[in-house]
Amino acid sequence: MPRLFGTDGIRGIANIDLTPGLAQALGRAVIERLRTPGGAIVLGQDTRRSGDMLAAALISGATSMGSDVHRVGIVPTPALSYIVADGGFDAGIMVSASHNPADDNGLKVLDGGGLKLDDALEDELENLMQTGHDLVGPTNAGLGREVDARALLDRYRGHRLGIARAIRSPLRIVLDCANGSGGMVAPELLGATGADVEVVFDAPDGVNINLACGATAPGALAERVRASGADLGFALDGDADRCVAVDERGQVVDGDQLIGLLALARLERDALDARTVVVSVLSNGGLAVAMEKAGGRVLRTPVGDKYILETMLAAGAGLGGEKSGHVIIAEHALCGDGAVTALETLRVLASSGRPLSELAARIPLYPQEQRTVPVRHKERWQADAPLAVAIDEAERELAGHGRLLVRPSGTEAALRFMIEGQDAARIAALADALAALAAERLN
């Protein structure tokens, strides 16, 4: 049986893969494993219609085990993380599939520090979910209750406003909220810098989250920046832990360049802890070149922000992130926060007086191609002989002047390819050929 937890919690099509029964079992398991006597948990969600259904099931499971559930409603994932840690709760559960389409949903479990769980603890929860019928809860007087905790969002809002008000920006900004939970606070935060903020895609209806908008589809934002003559734009994803930037020309800024410009600015004012930035194996090699030239260093981890955070803590690094726009700025939070990423970008622009395109250009990019191939049997990719031969041949061709990464997605039924090298046309051809073969062999 495949592992339930992927790189970012449990995900699947709501009411098909991700059922109320599974959510209830998780609620019971979280209380059994993470709750201390007399403790409570916090529950948040993004704007998907299925969120209410899954939240109700989680509440049923958790309260049946004697825990109160403080329900904060629609909030960004980083806000839930802050609330859990600030309020002394034992755990938090976020109902969100982040950047995935609306039909998907997910369950992210956070510990009492507001951080994602390590693999071993997720395995313990999964085992408890499978044997949940053995868990014994209290009778009537000992049952937990659902608590309306929507006011707790103000704690997060107040903290982030402190960051925003220390930045003075006269810029015109377009903000794409992805019809997700970021719209609850992000427009206010960016506006607190003094910037003129135009907000788009902030009308969630339960089914339009991430639909042709947001961090995974910034084309509409880019068009709006060009049409309005704005100085730049920011796109969040459905739960607002990612941020993608668009420069003054209406060009999407590569995620590695966004991380790089933040890192270089901190290096220049000697404010980058350990002079180190932590990125995933997908990060472009040009970022490492720019960092080393400036006297810094880059460390790589497996894909997944929790692995980036683990390495940041071990190395004492102050900055880490993924090219998808998930950036962790340790000075402010130990999780990705799209609004904070946008605010820190505005800080760099204000201090430098230079446009975003010029700052991004300081980080060179090597030709890189990525392909995501929907497959039915992603776990079989290493055992398929024709695919293995093709991958081996590509690796030999790239040896010494490029690299190839193949990995099953941790959040969807797909196999992902990343190829980096010096010949852009050849890299693209290799990526297309491997993607086509994987689609043929693994479906």
N, C-alpha and C positions, 0 to 999 in steps of 0.2 A: 504494500500500500504506500503511495507517495506521501512524503512528509507534508503535513498541513501548512506549516509555517514556511513562507518563502523569505526573500530578503527584506520584506517590509510587511510582516504580519501574514494573516490569512486572507486570501483573495479568491474571488470567483464570481460567476454570474449570480446575482442575488435571486434567491428563492429557487435556484436550481442547484448550483454547487454550494453556495453559501446560504444555508437554510436557517429558519428560526430555531430548529432543534439543535443545530451545531452552535449557534450563538448562545443559546441557553446553557449548553454544556460548557462552553468557554466561561460564561459568567460564574457557574458553580466552581469550575476548576480554579479560576483566578482567586476567588475568596478562600478556597481550601488551601491554596499554596502561598498567597501573597498577603492576605489580611492578618493583621495582628489583633489580639483581643480588644474589642471596643472600637476598632478602626473602621474606616469607610473608604469607598472608591469614588472616582469621578468619571462621568460618562459624557462624551461629546460626539458630534456628528457633522458631516458636511451636508450639502443641499440635495443629495439624491433622495428620490421618493422612497426608496427601500430603506432609508436610514431609520425612519420611525418604526418600521416592522422589526428590524434587527435590534434596535435599542430596546424595544419592549421585551424581546426575548432575553436580552442580556440582563435587564432589570429583573425579570422573572427568575432567572438562574441565580443571580447574586443575592437577591432578597430571600430566596428560599434557603440560602445558607447562612442567613442571619446578618447580612451586611446592609447598611444604608447605602443607597446609590445617589450621589449628588449629580443631578442632570443639568449640565450647563447649556444644552441645546446646540445650535449651530455655531461652531467656533473653528478657527484655524487649528490645525494640529499643533503648531508651536504654542498657541495660547493654552491648549489643554496641558501641554508639557509644563508650562510655567505655573498653571493653577495647581497641578498635582504637587509640585515641589514646594511652592509657596504656602500651600494650605495644610501641609502635614498629612496628606492622604497616603494610604498604603499603596494605591495603584490607580492607574487611569486606563480607560479603554476608549479609543477613537474609532468610530464607525465611518470609514472612508476608504475609497480605492484611489485616493490621490489624483493622479493625472489620467487614470483609466476612463473609458467611456461610461456613460450613465448607467448602463445595464449591469456593470460590475459593481461590487462593493467589497469592503474589506474590514478586518478587525485588527487594530493595532493595540497591543498591550504595552503599557509603560509602567516602570517600577515606581517606588515612592520618591525617587529623585527626578521623576519625569523623563527618564531615559528608556530607550528600547531594551528589551531583554536580550541576554546572550543566548546562544543556540542551546546550551544545556538546559537552561530554565524553560525555554520554549518546548523542548522535548518533554520535560516534566509535565507541563500543562497539557500537552497533547496526550500523554499517557493517562492523565487524570480525566480528560474528556472521554477517552475510550472506555474507561472504567467508572464513569460518573454515576452509574446506578448503585454503586457501593457507597457513595457519599451520603451521609445522614445529616439532614438539617434539623433545625429546631421546630417546635410546634408553635402555635399562634402567637403567644406573647414574645417569643424570641425572634420572630421574623423581622427582616429588614424592611425599610420603607424607601420609597422614591422621594427625593427632596428637590424642590425647585431651586436650582443654584445658578440661574442665569446671571445674577448680579456679580458672580465671581469673575466674569469677563473683564470687569472694570479694573481688577488687579493687574491683569496683563496690559490692558490699555494704558493705565497710568505709568507702568514701567517703560513701555515703548515710546510713550509721549515724551518721557525724559530724554530719550535718545534723539528724538526728532527735533525737539526744541533747542538742542545744542547745535543744530545745523541751520545755517541761513542760506536758502537757495532762492534765487529770483527766476528760476527756469520754468518753462512751460512743459508740462508732463502729460502724457496720456497713460492712464492706468487701466489695464485689462484684468478684471477680476475673475475671469473664466466662469462666470455665473456660479461661483463657488462660495466657500465660507470666508474667503479673504475680504469680501465686500463688507463684512461686519465691522472691520476696523482699519483696513489699509488706506482707504481714501482720507480718513481723518489724520492718520499718521503722516502721510506724505504732505498733506496740506499744512500740517503744523510746522513744517520747515519754512513756510512762506512761499512755497512754490504754487504756481497756478496749475491745478490738477483737473484734467478732463477724465471722467470715469466712463469706461465702456464695458459692456458685457457684465453688468451687475444687476441682472433681473432674473434670478434663478426661479425655475418653475418645477424643479424635481427631475426634469429629463434633459435639460440643455447644458448641464455642467460639462465643461471641456469641449463642447460641441463647436467645432470650427473657430475656436478661440483659446486663449490661455497659453501657458508655457509650451505646450506641445503643438500648438498651431498659431504661431505669432504673426502669420501673414496679414491678418486683418488689422492687427495693431500697427504693423509696419506701414500699411497703406494709410491708416489714419494719421500717423506721425507725418508722413509726407504731405498728405492733403492739408493738414492743419498748420504746417510749419512749426510744429512743436520742436523743442530742443532734444527730447528723447522720450522713450516710452518704456514701461515695464509691464510684463505679463506674468501673472501668478498662475499656479495650477489650482486644481479643485479644492485642495485643503490648505493652500497658501504656504507650503513649506519650500516651494521652488520659486525662482525668479529668473526670467529671461529678459534681457535688455535689448532695446532697439535704439540705434544712434540717431543723430540729427539728420542723417541722409535717408532715414527709413530703412537702414540695413540692420538685420539681426546680428547681434554681437555673439560670437562663439562663446560657449560657456567657459572654456578654458581661458579665453582672453579676459572674461569678466573676473574669474578667480585671480588671474595674473595681475590685472591692474590694481585690484585690492591689495594683493600681496606686495607688489612693488612700492605702492604708496606707503605701506606700513614699514617696509624695509628702509625706505628713505628717511623716515622719522624715527627709526630705531624702535618701532612699536610692534614688531612681529615676533612673538615669543618663539625662542629657539631658532629664529631666522628660518623657519621651516613651514612649508605648506604641504598638506597631505591630500593626495588625489587618488582616484581609482586607476586600475590598469587601462581604462579606456582613455585616459587623459592624453592629449596631444603632446608629443615629444618637444614641441617648440616651447611649451611652458617651462619645462625643465631647463632648457637652454637659457631662456630669459632670466630665470631665477638664479641659476649658477653664475651667470655673467654679473648679476647685481650683488653677489655675495650671499645668496640664500641657497636653500636646498629643497628638493622635492622627494617625498616618500610616497610609494604606491601601495595600494591595498586591493583586495578583491572588491568587486562591485557591491555597493550597499553602504548607505550612510552610517550604519552602526559600526561597520568595520573601519570607516574613516575616523569616527569618533574614538574608537578603541586605540587606534594608532596615534591620534592626536594626544590623548591622555598619556600614553606610554612615552611619547617623545617630548611632551611639554610644548607641543606646537600650538600656535595661536589661530591658525586658519586652515580650513580643509574644505573639500567639496567635490562635487561631480559635475561634469560638463553639462548635465541636464539642467543645471541651475540650482541644484541643492547645495547650499553653501553654509558652513558652520563657522561662525565668528565667535570664538571662545570668550572674548571680552564681554559679550552680551548674552550668549546662550549656548548650551551644549546640544543644540539641535538645529536643523535647517529652519530658517524663517525668511520667507520671501520678502516681507516688508522690511526687515532689518537689512537684508542684502541691498534692497533698493535705497534705503537710507544711507548706508555706508558708501554706496556708489555716488550718491549726491554729495556726501562729505568730500570725497576725492575730487569730484568736479569743482566744488566750491573752492577748495584749497589750491587747486592747480590752475584754475581759470582756463582750462583747455577743454575742447569738445570731446565727447565720448569716443568718437571714431579715432581721434589722434592718440588717446590713451590706450585704446584697445590694440592699435597697430604696433605698440611696443612689444607685443607678444607674437612672434612669428608662428605660423601654423604650417605643419607638414601636411601634404595631401593625405587625407584619411577618408575612408568610406565605411559606413555602417549599414548593415541590413538586418531587419527583423523578419524572420520567416515563420508564419503561423504553421505549426505542425501538431499532429496528434500524438506523436511519440517522441517528445523532446529528450526523454531520458535515455533513448537508444542511439543517440548520435555517435557515440564512441565505438559502438559495436557494429555499426554498419560499414562493411568493408569498402565498397566503392567510395563512400564519403570520406572514410579515413585515408584512403589513398590520395584523393584529391586534396585534402587538407595537408597531407605530408608533402606533396609536390609543391603546393603553394608556399609552405614554410621554407622549403629548400630554395625556391626562387627568391624569396625575400631575405634570406640569410645575409646578415651584415649590413643591409641597407633598408630594413623595414621590419615589421612584425605583424603577426596574425593572432587574433584572439577569438576563440569560439566558446560560447557558454550558453547553457539553457537559461531562459528567463526565469527570474525568481518571482515574477508577478503575473505571468500569463503563459498560455500554452504556445510557446514560441522558442525558436533557436536564434541566437544573435551572433552576427559576425562583425568583427572590426578588423580592418586592414589599414596599415599605415606604411607609407613608403615615399619614394622620391618621384616616381613616374605616375602622375595623376591618372592618365588614361589606362595604364596597365593595372593600377590598383582598382579602378572602377570595374574593369573587365573581370578581374579575379573575384571581386565581391559578387558581381552578378552571376558568375558561373557557379560559385559555391552555394549561393542562395537558391538558384534554380535546382541544383542537384539535391539539396536538403529538402526542398519542397516535394520533389519526386520520390525520394527515398523514405522520408519519415511520415508520409501521409498514406 
